[in-house]
Amino acid sequence: MDYITCIILGLIQGITEPLPISSSGHVFLFKNMFNTTIFNDSFNFEIISNFGSFLAILFIFRKEIITLIKNFFLYIFSSKKRKNNKNGFVYIMKLIISTIPVGITGILFNDYLETHFNSLNMLAFTFLFTALMLYLVRNIKGTKNNDEITFKDAIIIGLFQAITIIPGISRSGTTLVACLLCKLKRDDALKYTFMLYFPVSLGTMLLKVPELINTPNSLLMPYLIGMLIALIVTYLSYLWLSNIVKKGKLWKFSIYCLCLALFIFIYFR
């Protein structure tokens, strides 16, 4: 059962992580539907499966990340090449600004929210919230590219991302909506959304590293298999999402989230 459960949760994580429908919300729903008990130990399987998703997204954006990091340090340390690398430096600074609100909010309120907002009723409401956001931006077609993102945009996007620490609210969905509201082009909105995924996801995983020490040896192999499944499926899921965003079909996810919220209200009443 350890293997079966990790495989299923790895699939759920991989499919839902890139999509604007909350991966953590789906995992929480699965656990409650099937009364999964193998994760009652101190270690959290979601951290491992999330690491698989992290590696998949890192592979997808590897060229952009390498270029940005290179330009960032060339701008700082090479006066001769500073002009040519300014855009990369500014872009990273905007990513940092967009990350600060969720970092502060997470440090201050994460424990409280996980204790008081971690319920199926709240999960249903967060799915409804996500559905509404995705529906509202269905007709938005932005004109800004990466270089035209302003610091004001970065702050707005960061504030939107800060609310995603509430369990069940999709980080990618909320951030993508914020980018579209700031009039970014769909491709650039998608890129900025997943560039923000790296510092948030990495920070979350680093905070959970001490829990690795307490991982039961019997769960190491099931967890590893779940992580690999999450990695592969996340990669495929992102490619699907990218195609949907380009076609302006995000509103279809709002229908899915609405149906899921209604299901929770009815099934668990």
DOPALUM-459609 format. One record per atom (N, C-alpha, C): x, y, z. Coordinates in steps of 0.05 Angstrom, whole numbers, padded with zeros to 5 digits, always signed. Layout:
<pts>
XYZ...
</pts>
This chain:
<pts>
+00016-00024+00000+00000+00000+00000+00017+00025+00000+00041+00024+00012+00059+00047+00011+00066+00054-00017+00073+00034-00033+00080+00039-00061+00056+00050-00077+00033+00037-00074+00010+00045-00089+00002+00074-00082+00002+00081-00057-00006+00107-00048+00014+00128-00058+00040+00123-00057+00060+00142-00066+00059+00145-00096+00052+00124-00111+00049+00127-00140+00026+00145-00146+00003+00140-00133-00021+00156-00138-00016+00185-00130-00004+00190-00107+00001+00218-00099+00022+00231-00116+00041+00215-00126+00061+00226-00145+00048+00235-00171+00028+00219-00180+00013+00226-00204-00003+00252-00200-00016+00253-00177-00032+00277-00170-00015+00302-00169+00008+00299-00155+00026+00321-00153+00036+00330-00180+00044+00311-00197+00055+00317-00223+00035+00331-00241+00011+00321-00241-00010+00332-00258-00018+00360-00249-00021+00364-00223-00033+00388-00213-00013+00411-00206+00013+00404-00203+00032+00425-00195+00033+00448-00215+00037+00443-00241+00038+00466-00259+00011+00478-00264-00011+00462-00262-00037+00472-00269-00048+00491-00247-00066+00509-00255-00076+00529-00236-00099+00518-00219-00095+00494-00206-00117+00481-00192-00108+00471-00165-00085+00479-00155-00074+00473-00128-00067+00443-00125-00042+00437-00126-00032+00410-00122-00036+00402-00092-00030+00420-00074-00033+00413-00045-00062+00408-00038-00080+00423-00051-00109+00418-00047-00118+00391-00056-00107+00382-00078-00115+00356-00089-00104+00333-00072-00079+00336-00062-00067+00316-00045-00083+00314-00019-00090+00337-00008-00106+00338+00017-00133+00324+00013-00145+00330-00010-00171+00317-00016-00169+00287-00019-00148+00278-00032-00143+00249-00035-00140+00235-00008-00124+00248+00009-00120+00235+00035-00146+00232+00051-00164+00252+00049-00189+00251+00064-00209+00232+00051-00208+00229+00025-00227+00211+00011-00220+00182+00017-00194+00176+00018-00186+00148+00021-00174+00141+00048-00176+00161+00067-00166+00156+00094-00138+00146+00095-00121+00159+00079-00093+00151+00077-00079+00155+00104-00066+00135+00115-00053+00137+00141-00023+00133+00141-00011+00127+00118+00017+00120+00118+00035+00145+00122+00022+00169+00121+00038+00194+00124+00034+00206+00151+00027+00190+00171+00023+00201+00198+00050+00205+00212+00072+00196+00200+00098+00200+00213+00106+00230+00209+00129+00237+00220+00137+00265+00220+00145+00275+00192+00152+00257+00175+00161+00266+00148+00137+00270+00130+00139+00290+00113+00116+00297+00095+00123+00289+00067+00108+00271+00055+00114+00261+00028+00112+00284+00008+00095+00304+00013+00091+00325-00007+00117+00340-00012+00135+00341+00007+00161+00354+00003+00177+00339-00018+00177+00313-00016+00192+00297-00035+00180+00299-00063+00153+00296-00065+00140+00297-00091+00143+00325-00103+00142+00346-00086+00146+00373-00096+00174+00377-00107+00193+00363-00095+00221+00365-00105+00222+00353-00134+00207+00332-00139+00206+00321-00166+00195+00341-00185+00173+00355-00177+00162+00376-00194+00182+00399-00198+00197+00406-00177+00217+00427-00178+00238+00420-00199+00247+00396-00199+00268+00388-00219+00257+00389-00247+00231+00382-00251+00219+00383-00278+00218+00411-00288+00208+00430-00272+00206+00458-00280+00234+00470-00284+00253+00462-00267+00280+00471-00270+00292+00462-00297+00286+00438-00305+00295+00428-00331+00283+00444-00354+00257+00450-00352+00243+00465-00373+00255+00493-00377+00261+00506-00355+00271+00534-00356+00301+00536-00352+00316+00514-00356+00344+00514-00350+00360+00535-00366+00353+00538-00392+00368+00557-00408+00363+00586-00399+00337+00592-00393+00330+00619-00384+00343+00625-00357+00344+00605-00340+00355+00610-00313+00385+00614-00315+00399+00598-00331+00428+00602-00334+00434+00629-00345+00419+00638-00366+00423+00664-00378+00418+00686-00358+00397+00684-00342+00390+00705-00323+00412+00707-00301+00421+00685-00291+00442+00685-00270+00468+00696-00281+00475+00688-00305+00499+00698-00318+00497+00729-00322+00475+00739-00332+00472+00767-00337+00472+00783-00310+00460+00771-00290+00458+00783-00264+00486+00789-00253+00504+00769-00253+00531+00773-00242+00549+00789-00261+00545+00787-00287+00560+00804-00305+00554+00833-00301+00528+00839-00296+00520+00867-00291+00534+00877-00265+00536+00860-00245+00548+00869-00220+00578+00872-00221+00591+00852-00234+00620+00851-00232+00635+00860-00257+00621+00864-00279+00635+00872-00304+00624+00899-00314+00638+00920-00310+00629+00946-00318+00627+00949-00348+00644+00934-00363+00644+00936-00392+00618+00924-00404+00608+00903-00391+00584+00890-00401+00559+00897-00386+00560+00917-00369+00537+00924-00352+00513+00932-00369+00517+00948-00389+00495+00957-00405+00480+00934-00419+00494+00915-00429+00482+00893-00444+00467+00873-00425+00474+00874-00400+00462+00855-00381+00443+00867-00361+00436+00892-00366+00418+00906-00347+00391+00893-00345+00379+00885-00367+00352+00873-00367+00351+00848-00350+00372+00832-00352+00372+00807-00336+00374+00813-00306+00391+00833-00300+00393+00841-00271+00367+00852-00260+00354+00869-00276+00329+00882-00267+00307+00860-00264+00307+00841-00283+00287+00820-00282+00289+00804-00256+00313+00797-00248+00317+00782-00224+00310+00799-00199+00315+00825-00200+00307+00842-00178+00277+00843-00175+00263+00842-00197+00234+00842-00196+00223+00816-00185+00237+00794-00192+00229+00768-00181+00233+00768-00151+00255+00780-00142+00260+00781-00113+00238+00798-00099+00231+00820-00111+00210+00837-00099+00183+00822-00098+00177+00806-00119+00152+00791-00120+00152+00768-00100+00176+00760-00091+00178+00737-00073+00176+00746-00043+00183+00771-00038+00184+00780-00010+00158+00778+00004+00135+00787-00008+00109+00785+00007+00102+00757+00016+00105+00737-00001+00098+00710+00006+00117+00699+00027+00142+00708+00026+00161+00699+00047+00154+00710+00074+00148+00735+00075+00140+00748+00101+00114+00736+00111+00095+00733+00093+00069+00722+00101+00072+00693+00111+00088+00677+00098+00093+00650+00105+00105+00648+00133+00125+00664+00138+00139+00664+00164+00120+00671+00187+00103+00691+00182+00085+00702+00203+00060+00685+00208+00049+00674+00186+00022+00663+00188+00020+00633+00179+00041+00621+00170+00038+00594+00159+00027+00574+00179+00038+00574+00203+00029+00555+00224+00000+00559+00231-00008+00585+00234-00036+00591+00240-00055+00582+00219-00048+00588+00193-00065+00580+00171-00068+00550+00168-00045+00536+00172-00047+00507+00170-00064+00494+00192-00065+00508+00214-00081+00497+00237-00111+00504+00234-00117+00529+00226-00144+00538+00226-00158+00538+00199-00143+00535+00177-00155+00536+00150-00152+00509+00136-00143+00489+00151-00137+00463+00138-00161+00445+00142-00183+00451+00127-00208+00435+00129-00219+00432+00101-00237+00413+00099-00250+00407+00073-00268+00430+00064-00282+00442+00083-00299+00465+00077-00283+00488+00066-00260+00494+00079-00243+00515+00069-00231+00508+00042-00225+00482+00038-00214+00474+00012-00235+00479-00010-00260+00473-00005-00281+00478-00025-00282+00508-00031-00281+00525-00011-00282+00554-00016-00258+00564-00031-00234+00552-00026-00210+00561-00041-00212+00552-00070-00224+00529-00075-00229+00521-00103-00248+00540-00117-00269+00549-00103-00288+00568-00114-00273+00595-00120-00256+00603-00102-00240+00628-00105-00223+00626-00130-00210+00603-00133-00193+00599-00157-00209+00599-00182-00233+00587-00182-00251+00586-00205-00259+00614-00213-00265+00631-00194-00273+00658-00199-00251+00674-00212-00227+00672-00201-00204+00687-00211-00198+00679-00240-00198+00653-00246-00191+00644-00273-00213+00653-00293-00237+00654-00284-00259+00662-00302-00257+00692-00308-00250+00708-00288-00249+00737-00292-00228+00746-00312-00207+00730-00316-00185+00738-00334-00187+00724-00361-00210+00712-00367-00213+00695-00390-00208+00711-00416-00215+00737-00417-00213+00752-00442-00189+00771-00443-00172+00770-00422-00150+00789-00421-00128+00781-00440-00119+00801-00456-00096+00796-00474-00076+00819-00469-00055+00813-00455-00035+00833-00448-00017+00841-00471-00003+00862-00467+00016+00872-00488+00044+00875-00478+00049+00872-00452+00076+00875-00441+00092+00850-00444+00118+00854-00450+00136+00831-00450+00153+00831-00424+00172+00814-00422+00188+00811-00398+00201+00837-00389+00213+00851-00409+00228+00875-00403+00210+00899-00395+00184+00896-00400+00165+00918-00393+00151+00915-00367+00157+00893-00353+00146+00890-00326+00157+00911-00308+00139+00926-00295+00148+00948-00277+00152+00938-00249+00165+00954-00232+00168+00946-00204+00140+00947-00190+00123+00964-00199+00095+00964-00189+00082+00938-00195+00085+00928-00220+00074+00902-00227+00085+00880-00209+00111+00881-00204+00124+00861-00187+00112+00861-00159+00106+00884-00148+00094+00886-00121+00066+00874-00122+00050+00881-00142+00023+00871-00144+00023+00841-00146+00040+00831-00164+00041+00802-00167+00050+00788-00141+00069+00801-00127+00078+00790-00102+00056+00789-00081+00039+00810-00080+00017+00811-00061-00004+00789-00067-00009+00785-00093-00027+00763-00101-00015+00736-00092+00011+00733-00096+00023+00707-00090+00023+00702-00060+00023+00723-00044+00023+00721-00015-00001+00706-00004-00024+00709-00018-00048+00696-00008-00048+00666-00013-00029+00657-00029-00028+00628-00036-00017+00611-00013-00010+00623+00009-00002+00606+00032-00027+00595+00045-00050+00605+00038-00075+00593+00048-00078+00566+00035-00080+00544+00050-00082+00518+00038-00105+00515+00018-00098+00505-00006-00118+00501-00026-00119+00522-00048-00107+00545-00043-00106+00566-00064-00082+00560-00082-00087+00558-00108-00066+00552-00127-00045+00574-00129-00019+00568-00125+00001+00588-00128+00004+00596-00157+00006+00576-00175+00010+00582-00203-00014+00596-00215-00038+00588-00206-00063+00600-00217-00065+00629-00208-00060+00634-00182-00063+00661-00171-00042+00680-00183-00017+00670-00185+00004+00686-00196+00000+00692-00225-00009+00672-00240-00015+00675-00268-00037+00696-00273-00058+00695-00256-00079+00714-00258-00068+00742-00253-00051+00745-00233-00039+00771-00227-00023+00782-00250-00008+00764-00262+00008+00773-00286-00009+00782-00309-00031+00768-00313-00049+00776-00335-00063+00802-00328-00070+00806-00303-00083+00832-00295-00063+00855-00298-00037+00849-00296-00017+00870-00301-00010+00873-00330-00026+00860-00347-00025+00864-00376+00000+00851-00389+00011+00830-00377+00032+00815-00390+00021+00798-00412+00037+00794-00433+00030+00775-00453+00028+00747-00441+00012+00730-00453+00007+00704-00441+00033+00688-00437+00050+00687-00457+00075+00672-00455+00093+00684-00433+00094+00710-00432+00111+00723-00411+00099+00720-00384+00073+00720-00382+00059+00716-00356+00065+00688-00346+00065+00668-00364+00071+00641-00356+00100+00638-00347+00118+00651-00361+00146+00650-00353+00151+00663-00326+00139+00686-00322+00144+00700-00296+00132+00684-00273+00109+00671-00278+00096+00655-00258+00114+00632-00249+00127+00619-00268+00143+00596-00260+00172+00603-00253+00180+00627-00260+00206+00637-00249+00202+00642-00219+00178+00651-00211+00173+00656-00183+00169+00630-00168+00164+00608-00182+00160+00582-00169+00186+00573-00156+00209+00580-00168+00234+00569-00158+00242+00579-00130+00242+00605-00125+00249+00614-00098+00229+00605-00077+00203+00606-00084+00183+00598-00064+00185+00568-00058+00187+00551-00078+00189+00523-00074+00215+00515-00060+00237+00527-00069+00263+00521-00056+00263+00529-00027+00252+00552-00021+00251+00561+00007+00235+00542+00025+00212+00533+00014+00195+00515+00028+00209+00488+00034+00223+00478+00013+00237+00453+00017+00260+00455+00036+00275+00477+00036+00297+00480+00054+00288+00481+00083+00265+00493+00088+00254+00494+00115+00246+00467+00125+00241+00448+00107+00232+00421+00115+00255+00401+00115+00279+00410+00108+00302+00391+00107+00306+00376+00133+00304+00389+00156+00309+00374+00181+00291+00349+00184+00267+00350+00172+00249+00327+00174+00259+00303+00159+00277+00307+00141+00288+00284+00126+00302+00264+00144+00313+00275+00166+00327+00258+00184+00309+00236+00196+00284+00242+00199+00265+00224+00212+00250+00206+00192+00259+00205+00167+00245+00189+00147+00250+00159+00153+00228+00144+00156+00231+00115+00161+00244+00102+00136+00263+00084+00140+00276+00070+00118+00257+00055+00100+00235+00045+00112+00216+00030+00096+00201+00047+00075+00202+00074+00079+00188+00092+00061+00206+00105+00040+00232+00100+00042+00251+00114+00024+00246+00106-00005+00242+00081-00011+00238+00072-00039+00211+00081-00049+00189+00077-00034+00163+00088-00044+00164+00118-00049+00177+00133-00031+00179+00162-00035+00195+00169-00060+00216+00154-00065+00233+00159-00088+00217+00154-00114+00202+00132-00114+00186+00126-00138+00165+00148-00142+00152+00156-00120+00132+00178-00122+00145+00204-00133+00169+00209-00125+00183+00233-00134+00189+00232-00164+00198+00209-00173+00204+00206-00202+00179+00208-00219+00157+00197-00209+00132+00199-00224+00123+00228-00225+00126+00242-00202+00118+00271-00202+00136+00287-00221+00161+00280-00223+00180+00294-00242+00170+00291-00271+00166+00266-00279+00158+00261-00307+00131+00273-00314+00112+00269-00296+00085+00279-00302+00083+00309-00300+00099+00322-00283+00099+00351-00282+00109+00363-00308+00129+00350-00319+00140+00360-00345+00119+00359-00367+00104+00337-00369+00084+00334-00389+00060+00353-00383+00054+00356-00358+00031+00373-00350+00037+00402-00357+00063+00411-00353+00070+00438-00360+00067+00443-00390+00076+00424-00406+00073+00428-00435+00044+00431-00443+00027+00417-00430-00002+00419-00435-00012+00446-00427-00004+00455-00403-00013+00482-00393-00003+00504-00412+00022+00502-00421+00033+00522-00439+00016+00525-00464+00007+00503-00475-00010+00504-00498-00037+00517-00493-00048+00511-00469-00074+00522-00462-00072+00552-00457-00051+00561-00444-00048+00590-00439-00045+00605-00466-00030+00594-00484-00026+00607-00510-00052+00610-00525-00070+00591-00522-00096+00592-00535-00117+00608-00519-00109+00618-00496-00128+00634-00480-00151+00617-00469-00146+00593-00461-00167+00574-00452-00165+00569-00421-00154+00588-00406-00152+00583-00378-00179+00580-00364-00199+00592-00376-00226+00592-00364-00236+00563-00360-00226+00544-00375-00235+00517-00373-00228+00505-00345-00206+00515-00334-00198+00506-00307-00217+00517-00286-00230+00540-00292-00249+00551-00273-00273+00533-00271-00281+00520-00293-00304+00501-00292-00296+00477-00275-00272+00468-00279-00262+00444-00264-00262+00450-00234-00251+00474-00226-00250+00481-00198-00278+00484-00186-00296+00495-00201-00324+00498-00192-00336+00471-00187-00333+00453-00206-00344+00426-00203-00332+00412-00179-00306+00416-00175-00292+00403-00152-00302+00414-00126-00307+00440-00124-00317+00452-00100-00345+00441-00093-00362+00439-00114-00389+00428-00109-00388+00399-00100-00369+00384-00112-00365+00356-00104-00358+00354-00074-00340+00371-00065-00331+00370-00037-00354+00377-00019-00369+00398-00026-00392+00406-00009-00413+00383-00007-00417+00369-00028-00438+00347-00029-00427+00321-00016-00403+00313-00023-00392+00288-00015-00385+00288+00015-00376+00310+00026-00367+00311+00054-00387+00325+00072-00411+00329+00064-00430+00344+00081-00439+00327+00104
</pts>
